Amino acid sequence: QVQLVESGGGLVQPGASLRLSCAVSGFTLDDYAIGWFRQAPGKEREGVSCISVSDGSTFYTDSVQGRFTISRDNATVYLQMNSLKPEETAVYYCAAKAQPSLCTDSSGDYDPFPPKYDYWGQGTQVTVSS
């Protein structure tokens, strides 16, 4: 049974850091790309970052470049988030994509299109507020 379980969310002040974890089971992580998404109330789900596990390539949306880092350790994918901003308050999800197991489209550009992902976790709430 495929499972993705997020953890690590919480309430932090602006400028603080959090590390989210996505523990995967039921499939071989090397065969997938793992993406992090977030969804704020009343807004569409937004791609934040992605790692193509087979070759370790990583991708970020422009607004988090330089502040967020995605990584993998065995069957867990992490998202280190630094210098958090209030507008980044959202539910954060991890998701797995198999065919192809790439974070990019045919042009090689980061392609965080949620319908292309096959499996999703339940999400973890991140609240950035003073």
Long-range contacts (C-beta under 8 A, 24 or more apart in sequence): 1-25, 1-26, 2-26, 2-27, 2-96, 2-119, 3-121, 4-94, 4-95, 4-96, 4-119, 4-120, 4-121, 5-121, 5-122, 6-92, 6-93, 6-94, 6-121, 6-122, 6-123, 6-124, 7-124, 8-124, 9-92, 9-124, 9-125, 9-126, 9-127, 10-125, 10-126, 10-127, 11-127, 11-129, 12-84, 12-126, 12-127, 12-128, 13-128, 13-129, 13-130, 14-84, 14-85, 14-86, 14-128, 14-129, 14-130, 15-83, 15-84, 16-84, 16-128, 17-80, 17-81, 17-82, 17-83, 17-84, 18-81, 18-84, 18-126, 19-78, 19-79, 19-80, 19-81, 20-78, 20-79, 20-81, 20-92, 20-94, 20-124, 20-126, 21-76, 21-77, 21-78, 22-76, 22-77, 22-78, 22-79, 22-94, 22-121, 23-75, 23-76, 24-75, 24-76, 24-77, 24-96, 25-75, 27-96, 27-119, 29-53, 29-72, 29-74, 29-75, 29-77, 30-54, 31-98, 31-101, 32-96, 32-97, 32-98, 32-101, 33-96, 33-97, 33-100, 33-101, 33-102, 33-103, 34-70, 34-72, 34-77, 34-94, 34-95, 34-96, 34-97, 35-94, 35-95, 35-96, 35-97, 35-103, 35-112, 35-117, 36-70, 36-77, 36-79, 36-92, 36-93, 36-94, 36-95, 37-92, 37-93, 37-94, 37-95, 37-112, 37-114, 38-88, 38-90, 38-91, 38-92, 38-93, 38-126, 39-90, 39-91, 39-93, 39-123, 40-87, 40-89, 40-90, 40-91, 43-90, 45-93, 45-114, 46-90, 46-112, 47-110, 47-112, 47-113, 47-114, 48-79, 48-92, 48-112, 49-79, 50-103, 50-110, 50-112, 51-77, 51-103, 52-101, 52-102, 52-103, 52-104, 53-77, 53-101, 54-101, 57-103, 58-103, 59-103, 59-104, 59-110, 60-110, 61-110, 61-112, 81-126, 84-126, 84-128, 85-128, 86-128, 86-129, 86-130, 87-128, 88-126, 88-128, 89-126, 89-127, 89-128, 89-129, 90-125, 90-126, 91-123, 91-124, 91-125, 91-126, 92-123, 92-124, 92-125, 92-126, 93-120, 93-121, 93-122, 93-123, 94-120, 94-121, 95-119, 95-120, 95-121, 96-120
